[in-house]
Amino acid sequence: MHPGSIPGEASNKFLKALSMVDFAQARRIMVDGQLRTFDVNDMPLLDAMDTVPREHFVLPGREELAYIDQDILVSDGAELRYMLSPMILGRMIQALGIKAGERVLDVACGRGYASAVFRDLGAQVTALESDETLAAAARQSLNAAGAGDVVVVAGPLDQGHAGNAPYDAILVNGAVEIRPDALLQQLAEGGRLVCVIGRGRAARATLYVRSGNAFGERALFEAAAPLLAAFVQTPGFTF
């Protein structure tokens, strides 16, 4: 055997360990180079995003793309779903001000990355997907990341999941063209919802806060995100 060679089993362990070190370094670079420079400064959130293995929530074979500063396609079916870029997702979660024990609904959860981050912040998480196949993929990814206690359900995104409502916070992982009224109705008193409203340069991350039957609305920052089909504005008739 060549002095520098490693037996098969040892080699596999070495490569696995090297990959883990590389991903840990990638998380640190993401936190320092993407999140902190984009006004994400909540320490528990930074710690969570430095801990949750984002590489577990991409399509198999695309783990090396997990930490790029872009939205990443995480579905391989007819329904397109993306994991939002770290900067945008980090600021949206920060705006929700999650406290331990709060109930969170993660809408269009994809393979469950944001749900895992919420769980690491101490929230009780319900993750919603429109397709059972993608919901099953989310369960698998969450289990692999040690977050198997997240409840993953399938159903229409724009209808939320009334079974576990009311929620203290709701995240919509994508852009909407219409106000998500059914989701807002599932908020608890003082509950918060954050989503991206609009397309292109006109899009803004927006925070809603419930007060009785009213919902305050505040634009947070410019943000582009993939449009979710369930929240597309229906064109009116033209004459």
C-alpha positions in Angstrom: 0.0 0.0 0.0 1.2 3.5 -0.8 2.3 5.3 2.4 -0.2 8.1 1.7 -3.1 5.9 0.9 -6.0 5.3 3.3 -8.0 2.0 3.4 -11.5 2.2 2.0 -13.5 2.4 5.2 -11.0 4.9 6.8 -11.0 6.9 3.6 -14.8 7.2 3.6 -14.8 8.3 7.3 -12.0 10.8 6.4 -14.0 12.3 3.5 -17.2 12.4 5.6 -15.3 14.3 8.3 -13.8 16.6 5.8 -17.2 17.4 4.3 -18.6 18.1 7.8 -15.7 20.5 8.5 -16.3 22.2 5.1 -20.0 22.7 5.8 -19.3 24.0 9.3 -16.9 26.5 7.7 -19.5 27.4 5.1 -22.1 28.1 7.8 -19.7 30.4 9.6 -18.9 32.3 6.3 -22.7 32.6 5.7 -23.3 34.1 9.1 -20.3 36.5 9.0 -20.4 37.4 5.3 -24.1 37.3 4.4 -26.2 37.7 7.5 -24.2 40.1 9.7 -23.6 42.4 6.7 -27.3 42.5 5.9 -28.4 43.8 9.4 -29.2 40.4 10.8 -27.9 40.9 14.4 -30.2 38.8 16.6 -27.7 36.5 18.4 -30.1 33.5 18.9 -31.0 33.6 15.2 -27.4 33.9 14.2 -26.5 30.9 16.4 -29.4 28.9 14.9 -28.4 29.6 11.4 -24.8 28.7 12.3 -26.1 25.4 13.7 -28.8 24.1 11.4 -27.2 22.1 8.5 -28.5 23.9 5.5 -27.0 21.2 3.2 -29.6 18.7 4.5 -32.4 20.7 2.9 -31.4 20.9 -0.8 -31.9 18.3 -3.5 -29.7 15.3 -3.1 -26.4 15.8 -4.9 -26.6 19.6 -4.7 -25.2 20.0 -1.2 -22.4 22.2 -2.4 -24.9 24.9 -3.4 -26.5 25.1 0.1 -24.7 28.2 1.2 -24.7 30.4 -1.9 -26.3 33.8 -1.7 -29.2 32.9 -3.9 -32.6 31.2 -3.8 -32.1 27.5 -4.3 -34.6 25.2 -6.1 -35.5 22.4 -3.7 -38.3 20.6 -5.5 -38.1 18.3 -8.5 -41.8 18.1 -9.3 -44.4 20.3 -11.1 -44.7 22.6 -8.1 -41.6 24.8 -8.0 -40.3 25.5 -4.5 -37.2 27.4 -3.4 -35.2 27.8 -0.2 -34.8 31.6 0.2 -31.4 33.1 0.2 -29.8 33.3 3.7 -29.9 37.2 3.7 -33.5 37.5 2.9 -34.7 34.6 5.0 -32.6 35.7 8.0 -34.1 39.2 8.0 -37.6 37.9 7.6 -37.2 35.5 10.5 -35.6 38.3 12.6 -38.6 40.6 11.9 -40.9 37.9 13.5 -39.1 38.2 16.9 -39.5 34.5 17.8 -39.6 33.6 21.5 -39.2 30.1 22.9 -42.5 28.2 23.1 -44.3 30.3 20.4 -46.4 28.5 17.8 -45.1 29.1 14.3 -46.5 28.2 10.9 -44.0 27.9 8.1 -45.8 28.2 4.8 -44.3 26.8 1.6 -41.7 25.2 3.8 -39.9 23.4 0.9 -37.7 20.8 2.5 -38.0 22.4 5.9 -34.9 24.6 6.4 -36.7 27.6 7.9 -38.8 25.1 10.1 -35.5 23.7 11.5 -34.3 27.2 12.3 -37.6 28.1 14.1 -37.3 24.8 16.1 -33.7 25.7 17.1 -35.1 29.0 18.4 -37.4 27.1 20.6 -40.7 27.4 18.7 -43.4 24.8 18.2 -43.4 24.5 14.4 -46.0 23.4 11.9 -44.6 23.2 8.3 -47.0 23.5 5.4 -46.5 22.3 1.9 -49.0 22.1 -1.0 -47.9 18.6 -2.2 -47.6 15.5 -0.1 -44.5 14.4 -2.0 -42.7 17.5 -1.0 -44.1 17.3 2.5 -42.6 13.8 2.8 -39.2 15.2 1.6 -39.4 17.8 4.3 -40.0 15.2 6.9 -37.1 13.2 5.7 -34.8 16.3 5.7 -36.0 17.4 9.1 -35.4 13.9 10.6 -31.9 13.9 9.1 -31.2 17.2 10.7 -32.5 16.1 14.1 -35.7 18.1 13.9 -38.2 15.3 13.5 -40.6 16.9 16.0 -41.6 19.6 13.5 -45.2 18.8 12.3 -45.3 18.7 8.5 -48.7 18.9 6.8 -49.9 19.1 3.2 -52.7 21.4 1.9 -53.4 24.6 0.0 -50.8 27.2 1.0 -53.2 30.1 0.9 -55.5 28.3 3.4 -52.9 27.8 6.1 -53.4 25.0 8.6 -56.3 25.8 11.0 -55.8 22.6 12.9 -52.8 24.0 14.9 -53.9 27.7 14.9 -53.7 30.3 16.4 -50.1 31.0 15.6 -47.8 33.6 17.2 -45.9 33.9 13.9 -46.3 32.9 10.3 -43.6 32.9 7.7 -44.4 32.8 4.0 -41.4 31.5 2.0 -41.9 33.4 -1.2 -43.6 36.3 -2.8 -47.3 37.0 -2.9 -49.4 39.4 -5.0 -52.5 39.3 -2.8 -52.9 39.8 0.9 -52.8 36.4 2.6 -56.1 36.9 4.5 -56.8 33.3 5.5 -53.3 33.1 7.0 -53.8 36.4 8.9 -57.0 35.1 10.4 -55.0 32.2 11.9 -52.8 34.6 13.9 -53.2 34.9 17.6 -53.7 38.3 19.2 -50.4 40.2 18.7 -49.3 37.5 16.2 -47.0 38.4 13.3 -46.8 37.4 9.7 -44.0 38.2 7.3 -43.9 37.7 3.5 -42.6 39.4 0.4 -45.2 41.4 -1.5 -44.9 42.1 -5.2 -42.5 41.2 -8.0 -39.1 42.5 -9.1 -37.9 45.9 -7.9 -41.3 46.7 -6.5 -41.2 43.8 -4.1 -40.9 44.4 -0.3 -40.6 42.2 2.7 -43.7 43.1 4.7 -44.7 42.5 8.3 -48.3 42.2 9.5 -49.3 42.4 13.2 -52.7 41.4 14.5 -54.6 43.7 16.9 -58.1 42.4 17.4 -59.7 42.1 14.0 -57.3 44.6 12.5 -53.8 44.0 10.9 -51.1 46.6 11.0 -48.8 46.5 7.9 -45.3 47.7 7.6 -42.8 47.5 4.7 -39.4 46.2 6.0 -36.9 46.2 3.2 -36.6 45.7 -0.5 -36.6 42.0 -1.3 -37.1 39.7 -4.3 -38.4 36.2 -3.9 -39.9 33.5 -6.1 -43.6 34.1 -6.6 -45.9 31.4 -5.0 -48.6 30.2 -7.4 -51.2 30.1 -4.6 -50.9 33.8 -4.0 -51.0 35.1 -7.6 -53.4 37.9 -8.4 -56.1 36.7 -10.7 -56.3 38.9 -13.8 -59.5 40.9 -14.2 -61.5 40.9 -17.4 -60.6 43.5 -20.0 -63.1 44.9 -22.4 
